Amino acid sequence: MLRSLTDFIAEIAGGVRDEASFAENDYRLAAAALLVHVVTIDGVIGADEMAKLRRLIASRFSMDENEAEALLEAAIARDAEAVDLYAFTSVLNRALDDEGRQRIVEMMFEVGYADGGLTEFEDNLVWRAAELLNVSSRDRVQIRRKVREGFGEDE
């Protein structure tokens, strides 16, 4: 079942997987895999979320469309293989400073809100990832509020 879900996501993402171009310890792959996990956690993979995911990957990692697509495909495969969030957060903790880890949490919220609202599953996932990324609860709540206001959501 999980394999069919990742195949479906890969199909939506536009094609064949090529995960050879990104090393397992590449922080961009770890971040993208967390973002893929946010998109898939509620079982509903919306076009708005996938579009936001593609834009975030391209803009935040300064990639062209082809590079971003290759990263997304590798991230889908990596997320399907992962047993926990630590596989991703440990890479991010080694590679990024506090501000960088906070930006990852912000990206997770942005993808979560892309379909109109944050589900309890998405919120819980971001909370768990933020804890593993050593982003304080206070900072996480501020980041969520900032992203929510950007999407026009009220509390």
LUMZA-211105 format. One line per 3 residues: number of its first residue (from 1); their letters; for each residue x, y, z of N, C-alpha, C, O. Coordinates in pm, 1 decimal, m for minus. Layout:
BEGIN
NUM = A = X/Y/Z/X/Y/Z/X/Y/Z/X/Y/Z | ... $
***
This chain:
BEGIN
1 = MLR = 82.1/m119.1/0.0/0.0/0.0/0.0/86.6/125.5/0.0/60.7/219.5/m75.1 | 190.4/126.6/85.4/278.8/241.7/90.0/349.3/261.0/m43.9/367.1/373.8/m89.8 | 388.5/151.9/m105.1/455.7/159.9/m235.3/362.5/221.1/m339.7/405.2/303.9/m420.2 $
4 = SLT = 234.7/180.6/m338.5/141.3/236.8/m436.3/119.3/385.5/m410.6/101.3/462.4/m505.1 | 120.5/427.1/m283.1/107.4/568.7/m251.1/226.5/646.8/m304.8/208.9/752.9/m364.7 | 347.2/595.7/m284.1/464.8/667.1/m334.3/469.7/666.0/m486.6/515.6/762.6/m547.6 $
7 = DFI = 423.2/558.5/m548.4/415.3/556.5/m694.7/316.6/662.2/m743.4/341.6/730.3/m842.9 | 203.9/675.5/m672.5/104.4/776.0/m707.6/163.6/916.4/m694.9/145.6/1000.5/m782.9 | 234.0/940.4/m584.7/296.3/1071.0/m563.7/400.6/1096.6/m671.8/409.2/1207.2/m725.1 $
10 = AEI = 478.7/996.0/m703.9/579.7/1011.3/m809.1/513.8/1043.4/m942.5/565.8/1123.0/m1020.7 | 399.8/981.5/m968.0/327.6/1008.8/m1092.1/279.2/1153.4/m1095.5/290.3/1220.9/m1197.9 | 225.2/1200.7/m982.8/180.6/1339.6/m973.5/300.0/1432.9/m991.3/290.3/1536.6/m1056.9 $
13 = AGG = 412.5/1394.4/m931.7/531.8/1477.7/m938.9/592.0/1479.4/m1078.3/675.9/1564.2/m1108.9 | 550.7/1388.2/m1161.5/591.7/1396.5/m1299.6/691.0/1294.2/m1346.7/766.7/1322.8/m1439.5 | 695.5/1177.1/m1288.6/778.0/1079.4/m1357.7/857.9/983.2/m1276.5/821.2/943.1/m1166.0 $
16 = VRD = 968.6/947.7/m1335.6/1055.1/840.7/m1287.7/1146.7/892.3/m1178.1/1190.6/1007.3/m1180.6 | 1174.3/806.2/m1082.8/1260.3/844.7/m972.3/1407.3/832.9/m1010.8/1448.6/739.3/m1079.2 | 1484.9/930.9/m964.6/1629.5/926.0/m981.1/1691.1/979.0/m854.0/1722.9/1097.5/m843.9 $
19 = EAS = 1708.1/891.1/m756.7/1756.8/935.4/m628.2/1907.8/935.6/m619.0/1962.8/971.2/m514.8 | 1976.8/896.5/m725.8/2121.9/889.3/m723.3/2187.4/1026.5/m715.5/2302.7/1036.5/m673.4 | 2118.7/1130.6/m754.2/2180.1/1262.4/m760.6/2186.8/1334.0/m625.5/2248.0/1440.5/m616.8 $
22 = FAE = 2126.6/1279.6/m521.1/2129.8/1342.6/m389.8/2178.1/1241.5/m286.4/2122.6/1132.3/m274.2 | 2282.0/1278.9/m212.3/2336.6/1190.7/m108.6/2240.5/1183.2/8.8/2160.5/1274.0/31.2 | 2249.5/1073.9/83.5/2161.4/1056.6/199.1/2181.7/1164.1/304.4/2089.1/1195.9/379.0 $
25 = NDY = 2302.0/1220.9/311.4/2328.3/1324.1/411.6/2311.3/1465.5/355.3/2355.9/1562.0/417.4 | 2248.6/1478.7/241.0/2219.7/1609.5/181.1/2101.1/1670.1/256.4/1991.7/1613.6/256.9 | 2123.6/1785.1/319.7/2017.6/1845.5/400.4/1895.4/1880.3/316.3/1783.4/1881.6/367.4 $
28 = RLA = 1916.1/1908.7/187.1/1802.7/1941.6/100.7/1711.4/1820.2/83.8/1589.1/1834.3/80.9 | 1770.0/1702.4/72.7/1691.2/1579.6/62.0/1615.0/1553.6/191.1/1497.9/1515.8/187.9 | 1680.7/1573.5/304.3/1613.9/1553.5/433.5/1497.3/1650.7/450.3/1389.2/1611.9/494.5 $
31 = AAA = 1519.7/1776.5/415.0/1413.7/1876.8/426.3/1297.9/1844.7/332.2/1181.6/1850.8/372.1 | 1329.1/1811.0/209.3/1224.0/1779.4/111.6/1145.5/1656.1/154.6/1024.2/1650.5/134.7 | 1212.3/1557.5/213.1/1142.4/1437.4/259.5/1045.2/1472.0/373.2/935.1/1417.4/379.2 $
34 = LLV = 1085.4/1561.7/462.3/992.7/1607.1/566.9/872.2/1676.2/506.1/759.4/1656.6/551.4 | 895.2/1756.6/404.3/785.0/1826.7/337.9/691.7/1728.0/268.4/569.8/1744.7/272.3 | 747.5/1626.9/205.8/665.7/1522.2/143.4/581.6/1452.8/250.0/464.9/1421.0/227.4 $
37 = HVV = 641.9/1429.8/365.9/569.7/1362.9/475.3/450.4/1447.1/520.4/344.3/1393.0/551.7 | 467.8/1579.4/523.8/356.4/1668.3/560.1/243.9/1654.9/457.8/126.8/1646.8/494.6 | 279.2/1652.7/330.3/179.2/1643.6/223.5/101.3/1512.5/232.0/m18.7/1510.3/204.7 $
40 = TID = 167.5/1404.4/269.1/103.8/1272.0/265.6/42.2/1227.3/398.4/m31.3/1128.6/401.2 | 70.4/1297.3/507.7/30.3/1249.8/641.1/m120.6/1237.4/658.2/m166.5/1149.2/730.8 | m198.2/1322.6/594.0/m343.1/1317.0/612.3/m412.3/1227.1/510.1/m534.8/1214.4/510.9 $
43 = GVI = m333.5/1164.6/422.1/m391.0/1072.0/324.8/m454.9/1139.1/204.6/m502.8/1071.0/114.0 | m456.3/1271.2/202.6/m513.3/1347.1/90.8/m400.7/1427.9/28.0/m346.0/1519.2/89.8 | m367.4/1393.2/m94.5/m258.2/1461.5/m163.1/m319.7/1559.4/m261.6/m359.5/1522.5/m372.1 $
46 = GAD = m326.5/1684.5/m219.3/m392.1/1785.4/m300.8/m298.4/1850.9/m400.8/m177.4/1858.7/m379.4 | m355.9/1897.0/m509.1/m278.3/1965.7/m612.4/m217.3/2094.2/m557.3/m105.3/2130.2/m593.5 | m290.5/2163.9/m469.5/m238.5/2287.4/m410.0/m114.5/2259.2/m325.7/m16.4/2333.3/m331.6 $
49 = EMA = m119.3/2152.1/m247.5/m4.7/2116.2/m164.2/115.9/2079.0/m250.3/227.9/2121.4/m221.9 | 93.3/2000.3/m354.6/203.7/1959.8/m441.9/262.5/2080.5/m514.7/384.2/2089.8/m530.6 | 177.8/2172.4/m558.5/226.9/2293.1/m625.9/310.7/2377.0/m530.0/417.5/2426.1/m566.4 $
52 = KLR = 261.5/2393.0/m407.4/335.8/2469.1/m306.2/467.5/2399.7/m275.2/570.4/2465.7/m260.5 | 465.4/2268.1/m265.2/586.1/2190.9/m238.1/690.3/2213.1/m347.9/807.4/2237.5/m318.8 | 648.2/2204.8/m471.4/740.1/2227.7/m584.3/800.2/2369.4/m579.5/920.6/2387.4/m597.7 $
55 = RLI = 714.9/2468.2/m554.9/763.2/2607.2/m549.9/860.9/2628.4/m434.8/963.6/2694.1/m451.5 | 829.4/2573.1/m318.6/918.2/2587.7/m203.0/1054.3/2525.1/m229.1/1157.7/2585.7/m201.0 | 1053.9/2404.9/m282.4/1180.8/2336.7/m309.4/1264.6/2418.2/m407.4/1384.0/2438.7/m385.5 $
58 = ASR = 1202.8/2463.9/m513.9/1277.0/2540.6/m614.4/1329.6/2672.2/m556.9/1446.5/2705.9/m575.6 | 1243.5/2746.1/m487.2/1285.0/2878.0/m440.0/1379.8/2871.6/m320.4/1480.5/2942.3/m318.5 | 1350.2/2789.5/m222.2/1431.3/2785.6/m100.4/1568.6/2722.9/m121.9/1663.5/2754.0/m49.8 $
61 = FSM = 1579.3/2634.1/m221.4/1707.7/2568.6/m247.0/1772.8/2619.3/m375.2/1868.9/2560.2/m424.4 | 1719.9/2729.6/m429.4/1774.8/2792.8/m550.4/1799.1/2691.3/m661.4/1910.7/2677.2/m711.3 | 1692.7/2621.1/m699.0/1701.5/2517.7/m801.7/1614.2/2554.0/m920.3/1513.8/2624.0/m907.2 $
64 = DEN = 1655.0/2504.6/m1036.4/1566.7/2519.3/m1151.4/1460.1/2410.0/m1144.1/1463.5/2324.9/m1055.2 | 1366.7/2412.9/m1236.8/1253.4/2319.8/m1232.8/1297.3/2173.5/m1237.3/1242.3/2090.4/m1164.9 | 1395.0/2141.4/m1321.0/1441.9/2002.8/m1333.4/1512.3/1954.0/m1207.6/1491.4/1840.6/m1164.6 $
67 = EAE = 1595.2/2038.8/m1148.6/1663.0/2002.4/m1024.3/1562.5/1982.1/m911.6/1572.1/1886.3/m834.9 | 1466.4/2073.0/m902.5/1363.6/2062.3/m798.5/1281.8/1935.6/m815.1/1247.6/1870.1/m716.6 | 1250.3/1900.8/m938.6/1173.1/1779.6/m965.8/1252.5/1655.2/m926.3/1197.3/1560.9/m869.6 $
70 = ALL = 1383.1/1655.6/m956.8/1468.7/1542.1/m919.0/1476.8/1529.4/m767.2/1473.1/1418.4/m714.0 | 1487.9/1642.0/m697.6/1490.7/1638.9/m551.8/1358.5/1588.3/m496.8/1357.2/1507.9/m403.6 | 1248.6/1633.5/m552.5/1117.0/1588.7/m507.1/1101.9/1437.9/m525.3/1052.2/1369.4/m435.9 $
73 = EAA = 1143.8/1386.9/m638.5/1134.1/1242.7/m663.3/1220.1/1163.6/m565.1/1177.2/1060.2/m513.9 | 1341.6/1212.3/m538.9/1429.2/1146.0/m442.4/1368.6/1152.6/m302.0/1377.9/1056.8/m225.3 | 1306.6/1265.9/m269.0/1245.4/1283.3/m137.1/1126.0/1190.5/m117.7/1105.0/1138.2/m8.2 $
76 = IAR = 1048.4/1169.9/m222.8/934.5/1077.9/m214.9/984.1/937.5/m185.5/928.3/867.7/m100.8 | 1088.0/896.4/m254.8/1144.2/762.9/m232.2/1203.5/752.2/m91.4/1184.7/651.4/m23.4 | 1274.0/854.8/m48.7/1337.5/854.3/83.3/1232.3/850.8/193.8/1249.3/779.5/292.7 $
79 = DAE = 1124.6/926.4/178.4/1017.4/926.9/277.6/952.8/789.4/287.3/918.1/744.6/396.6 | 936.5/722.7/174.7/874.6/589.9/173.9/960.1/486.9/247.7/907.3/390.2/302.7 | 1090.5/507.1/248.9/1182.5/412.8/313.5/1202.0/441.1/462.4/1242.3/352.1/537.2 $
82 = AVD = 1174.4/561.7/505.3/1205.3/604.3/641.9/1112.9/539.0/743.6/994.7/516.7/717.2 | 1168.8/508.9/860.1/1088.3/451.8/967.5/1050.8/555.9/1072.8/958.7/535.3/1151.7 | 1123.0/667.7/1073.0/1092.0/774.1/1169.6/1143.4/908.6/1118.7/1210.5/915.8/1015.8 $
85 = LYA = 1111.4/1012.6/1190.8/1152.5/1147.5/1152.6/1299.1/1174.0/1182.5/1360.1/1262.6/1122.5 | 1355.3/1098.1/1274.1/1494.0/1119.4/1314.4/1590.3/1105.3/1197.5/1693.0/1173.0/1193.3 | 1558.3/1018.2/1103.2/1644.3/1000.2/986.2/1664.3/1132.2/912.9/1771.0/1155.7/856.0 $
88 = FTS = 1564.6/1217.4/913.5/1571.7/1346.2/846.0/1621.8/1456.6/938.7/1707.5/1536.5/901.0 | 1567.5/1460.2/1060.3/1602.1/1569.6/1151.1/1747.3/1563.2/1196.0/1807.7/1667.4/1221.5 | 1804.5/1445.3/1206.3/1945.1/1435.7/1246.5/2036.3/1497.2/1140.3/2135.1/1562.6/1173.7 $
91 = VLN = 2003.9/1476.6/1014.3/2081.1/1538.2/905.2/2067.1/1690.2/912.1/2165.8/1762.5/898.4 | 1945.6/1737.9/933.1/1920.8/1881.9/939.3/1988.8/1945.8/1060.1/2040.2/2057.3/1050.7 | 1989.5/1876.3/1172.8/2055.7/1929.6/1292.4/2205.7/1945.9/1270.9/2265.7/2041.3/1320.5 $
94 = RAL = 2266.0/1853.7/1197.6/2409.4/1863.7/1170.6/2441.6/1972.9/1068.4/2547.9/2034.6/1074.9 | 2351.0/1996.7/975.3/2380.5/2086.3/862.8/2336.1/2230.8/883.9/2393.0/2321.8/823.7 | 2236.1/2253.0/967.7/2175.6/2386.3/976.2/2191.5/2447.9/1114.3/2202.1/2377.2/1214.5 $
97 = DDE = 2193.1/2580.9/1117.8/2192.2/2653.5/1243.5/2047.0/2671.4/1290.0/1954.4/2621.7/1226.0 | 2028.2/2742.1/1400.7/1893.2/2761.8/1455.4/1799.1/2823.3/1353.3/1686.1/2777.4/1336.6 | 1845.5/2927.2/1285.2/1762.0/2995.3/1186.9/1724.1/2901.8/1071.5/1610.6/2904.3/1023.8 $
100 = GRQ = 1817.5/2821.4/1028.1/1790.1/2727.0/920.0/1687.6/2622.6/960.1/1600.3/2587.4/880.7 | 1697.5/2572.8/1082.6/1600.8/2473.8/1130.6/1463.0/2536.7/1146.0/1361.9/2471.7/1119.3 | 1457.9/2662.4/1188.7/1329.9/2732.2/1197.6/1268.7/2750.4/1059.2/1146.7/2743.0/1044.3 $
103 = RIV = 1351.4/2774.1/958.2/1300.3/2786.7/821.3/1240.3/2654.6/773.3/1142.2/2654.9/699.0 | 1297.7/2542.9/814.4/1241.3/2412.6/777.8/1102.4/2398.0/839.0/1009.6/2353.4/771.6 | 1087.2/2435.0/965.3/956.7/2429.6/1031.6/858.5/2521.6/959.8/742.5/2485.5/940.1 $
106 = EMM = 904.2/2639.1/921.1/819.3/2731.5/847.1/773.7/2669.2/714.9/656.4/2679.3/679.0 | 864.1/2606.0/643.8/829.1/2540.4/517.7/726.0/2429.7/539.7/634.5/2412.0/459.3 | 741.9/2355.8/649.3/645.7/2249.8/680.0/506.9/2308.2/701.8/408.2/2253.7/652.4 $
109 = FEV = 498.6/2418.2/775.2/369.0/2483.4/795.6/313.4/2537.0/663.5/193.5/2525.8/637.8 | 398.7/2594.2/580.7/352.8/2647.7/452.7/290.6/2538.6/366.2/186.3/2560.5/304.7 | 352.4/2423.3/361.0/297.4/2312.0/283.7/167.4/2263.4/347.8/71.4/2231.9/277.5 $
112 = GYA = 164.3/2257.5/481.0/43.8/2213.5/550.7/m75.5/2304.4/527.2/m188.0/2256.8/512.0 | m51.8/2434.9/524.1/m159.9/2530.7/503.3/m196.8/2548.9/356.2/m296.3/2614.6/325.6 | m119.5/2492.9/266.3/m139.3/2516.2/122.1/m276.9/2474.1/71.8/m327.4/2531.4/m24.7 $
115 = DGG = m337.8/2375.4/135.5/m468.9/2328.5/89.7/m584.0/2394.5/164.0/m697.4/2346.8/157.8 | m555.9/2503.5/234.1/m661.9/2578.8/297.8/m665.6/2570.2/448.3/m730.6/2653.0/512.1 | m599.0/2474.2/507.2/m598.6/2461.8/651.6/m504.2/2353.6/697.9/m469.8/2262.8/622.2 $
118 = LTE = m463.2/2363.5/820.5/m370.3/2267.8/879.9/m450.8/2160.4/952.4/m527.7/2191.7/1043.3 | m433.9/2034.3/913.2/m504.1/1926.0/982.7/m432.7/1894.8/1113.4/m318.0/1934.8/1133.3 | m499.9/1824.1/1201.4/m437.6/1786.0/1328.2/m318.2/1694.6/1304.4/m221.8/1698.1/1380.9 $
121 = FED = m323.1/1612.4/1198.8/m210.8/1524.2/1166.6/m89.0/1605.8/1123.9/23.2/1579.3/1167.0 | m113.0/1705.9/1038.0/m3.5/1791.6/991.5/55.3/1871.7/1107.4/177.2/1883.3/1119.8 | m31.3/1926.7/1191.8/14.4/2004.6/1306.1/97.5/1918.6/1400.6/201.8/1962.2/1449.3 $
124 = NLV = 51.5/1797.1/1426.3/125.0/1706.5/1514.0/259.2/1668.1/1454.6/358.9/1659.7/1526.4 | 262.8/1645.1/1325.9/387.6/1610.6/1258.7/487.8/1725.6/1269.8/605.0/1702.9/1300.1 | 443.1/1847.0/1245.8/532.8/1962.5/1255.6/580.4/1978.7/1399.5/697.4/2009.0/1422.8 $
127 = WRA = 492.9/1959.1/1494.3/530.8/1967.9/1635.6/641.3/1867.8/1667.2/741.8/1904.0/1728.3 | 623.5/1740.7/1625.8/723.8/1637.3/1652.8/856.2/1669.1/1583.7/962.9/1653.7/1643.3 | 849.5/1713.1/1459.0/971.5/1746.8/1385.2/1041.5/1866.1/1450.1/1163.8/1866.8/1463.5 $
130 = AEL = 964.2/1966.7/1490.2/1021.8/2085.1/1554.7/1094.8/2046.5/1683.4/1202.9/2098.2/1711.5 | 1036.4/1956.8/1760.7/1101.7/1909.2/1882.6/1235.3/1843.6/1848.8/1336.1/1870.2/1914.3 | 1236.3/1758.2/1747.0/1359.2/1689.5/1706.4/1461.4/1785.8/1645.9/1581.6/1759.8/1649.2 $
133 = LNV = 1412.9/1897.1/1590.7/1501.4/1998.3/1532.3/1546.1/2101.7/1636.3/1614.7/2198.2/1602.6 | 1507.7/2081.8/1760.5/1542.4/2173.6/1869.2/1489.6/2314.4/1845.3/1554.4/2412.8/1881.0 | 1372.4/2323.3/1785.0/1301.9/2450.0/1770.0/1205.5/2457.9/1887.8/1121.7/2369.6/1906.1 $
136 = SSR = 1217.2/2562.0/1966.3/1136.8/2572.8/2088.3/987.8/2580.5/2056.4/948.0/2619.2/1946.5 | 907.4/2543.1/2153.7/761.7/2551.7/2137.3/719.6/2694.5/2109.0/631.4/2718.8/2026.6 | 781.7/2787.9/2176.3/750.7/2929.2/2155.5/779.0/2970.2/2010.7/696.0/3034.8/1946.8 $
139 = DRV = 895.1/2932.7/1960.1/929.2/2966.4/1821.6/836.1/2896.7/1723.3/794.8/2956.4/1623.9 | 802.8/2770.8/1750.5/712.9/2696.5/1662.4/575.7/2762.8/1655.1/518.5/2775.1/1546.8 | 523.2/2805.1/1768.3/392.8/2870.8/1771.4/398.5/3003.6/1696.0/305.5/3036.7/1622.5 $
142 = QIR = 505.6/3079.2/1713.3/521.2/3205.3/1639.9/530.3/3181.5/1489.3/470.9/3255.2/1410.6 | 603.7/3079.9/1450.3/616.7/3046.7/1307.9/480.9/3006.6/1251.3/442.7/3051.4/1143.2 | 408.0/2922.2/1324.4/275.5/2879.7/1278.5/182.5/2999.8/1263.1/109.7/3009.9/1164.3 $
145 = RKV = 184.8/3090.4/1360.1/99.5/3210.0/1354.6/135.5/3294.8/1232.0/46.8/3341.6/1160.6 | 263.2/3314.0/1208.1/308.2/3393.8/1093.7/262.2/3331.2/961.8/212.7/3401.3/873.5 | 278.5/3200.3/948.7/237.6/3131.5/825.8/86.6/3136.1/810.8/35.6/3162.7/701.9 $
148 = REG = 14.3/3110.4/919.8/m132.5/3111.8/915.7/m184.3/3249.0/873.6/m276.9/3259.0/793.1 | m124.5/3354.1/928.0/m166.2/3489.7/889.5/m138.1/3516.4/743.3/m214.6/3586.5/677.1 | m29.3/3461.3/692.2/3.0/3475.8/551.3/m97.8/3408.4/459.7/m115.7/3448.6/344.7 $
151 = FGE = m163.7/3304.9/512.1/m268.2/3235.3/435.7/m407.2/3288.1/467.2/m505.9/3241.3/410.5 | m415.6/3385.5/557.5/m546.1/3446.4/588.7/m630.5/3363.0/682.4/m752.4/3379.9/686.7 | m568.8/3273.4/757.7/m642.9/3189.8/852.8/m653.3/3262.0/987.0/m560.2/3330.1/1029.9 $
154 = DE = m766.5/3246.0/1051.4/m783.9/3298.0/1187.5/m759.3/3185.6/1286.1/m762.9/3067.9/1250.2 | m734.0/3223.0/1411.8/m711.8/3120.4/1513.3/m835.9/3049.0/1551.3/m832.3/2959.7/1636.0 $
***
